[in-house]
């Protein structure tokens, strides 16, 4: 009989790098998705971006294998497409 299993660890992807910092490929938790969904509710575009970057820093720090990052580091080291790519990767969405 085949067993169906669920859980984030079952879907972990390979680690990834952002400017020489390594992060595990553990998929987003429901809690992290919830934080992202609520980031910047009702704010301006800049407030929305700041809120998303704060949550992304939390997400990355939970997966950091060495140094921790903050929103300022993300602003300096990521392009807009990088943010989308990281979140797609952690959602196990096929990356183009």
C-alpha positions as CSV (number, residue, x, y, z in Angstrom):
1,X,0.0,0.0,0.0
2,X,1.3,3.4,-1.0
3,X,1.3,6.1,1.7
4,X,0.8,9.7,0.9
5,X,2.9,12.0,3.0
6,X,2.8,15.7,3.5
7,X,5.1,18.2,5.1
8,X,7.5,21.0,4.2
9,X,10.6,18.9,4.8
10,X,9.4,16.4,2.2
11,X,9.5,19.1,-0.5
12,X,12.8,20.8,0.4
13,X,14.8,21.9,-2.6
14,X,18.5,22.4,-2.9
15,X,20.1,25.4,-1.1
16,X,20.4,28.6,-3.1
17,X,22.8,31.6,-3.0
18,X,22.3,35.3,-2.9
19,X,25.6,37.1,-3.4
20,X,27.7,34.4,-1.7
21,X,25.3,33.9,1.2
22,X,23.7,30.4,1.3
23,X,20.1,29.7,2.3
24,X,18.3,26.3,2.6
25,X,15.5,25.5,0.1
26,X,12.9,24.7,2.8
27,X,9.5,25.6,1.3
28,X,7.5,28.5,2.8
29,X,5.3,27.6,5.8
30,X,1.7,28.6,6.0
31,X,2.7,31.1,8.6
32,X,5.2,32.7,6.2
33,X,2.7,32.7,3.4
34,X,0.3,34.5,5.7
35,X,2.9,37.1,6.7
36,X,3.6,37.7,3.0
37,X,-0.1,38.0,2.1
38,X,-0.7,40.6,4.8
39,X,2.5,42.6,4.1
40,X,1.7,46.3,3.5
41,X,-2.1,46.0,3.5
42,X,-3.6,49.3,2.5
43,X,-0.3,51.1,2.2
44,X,1.4,52.9,-0.6
45,X,3.6,51.0,-3.2
46,X,6.7,51.9,-1.2
47,X,5.2,50.8,2.0
48,X,4.2,47.5,0.4
49,X,7.7,46.9,-0.9
50,X,9.2,47.7,2.5
51,X,6.8,45.3,4.2
52,X,7.5,42.5,1.7
53,X,11.3,43.0,2.1
54,X,10.9,42.8,5.9
55,X,9.0,39.6,5.6
56,X,11.5,38.2,3.0
57,X,14.4,39.1,5.4
58,X,12.6,37.0,8.1
59,X,12.1,34.2,5.7
60,X,15.7,34.2,4.5
61,X,17.0,34.4,8.0
62,X,15.0,31.3,9.0
63,X,17.0,29.6,6.2
64,X,20.4,31.3,6.6
65,X,23.3,29.0,6.9
66,X,25.7,31.8,8.0
67,X,25.1,35.6,8.0
68,X,21.7,37.1,8.6
69,X,20.2,39.7,6.3
70,X,17.9,42.7,6.7
71,X,15.7,44.7,4.3
72,X,18.6,47.2,3.6
73,X,20.8,44.3,2.5
74,X,18.0,43.0,0.3
75,X,17.5,46.5,-1.3
76,X,21.2,46.6,-2.2
77,X,21.6,43.0,-3.4
78,X,18.4,42.0,-5.1
79,X,16.6,43.0,-8.3
80,X,12.8,43.0,-8.4
81,X,12.9,39.7,-10.4
82,X,15.1,38.2,-7.7
83,X,12.4,38.7,-5.1
84,X,9.9,37.0,-7.3
85,X,12.3,34.2,-8.1
86,X,13.2,33.5,-4.5
87,X,9.5,33.3,-3.5
88,X,8.6,31.1,-6.4
89,X,11.5,28.8,-5.5
90,X,10.4,28.6,-1.9
91,X,6.8,28.0,-3.1
92,X,8.1,25.1,-5.2
93,X,6.8,27.0,-8.3
94,X,8.6,26.1,-11.5
95,X,11.3,28.7,-12.1
96,X,11.6,29.9,-15.7
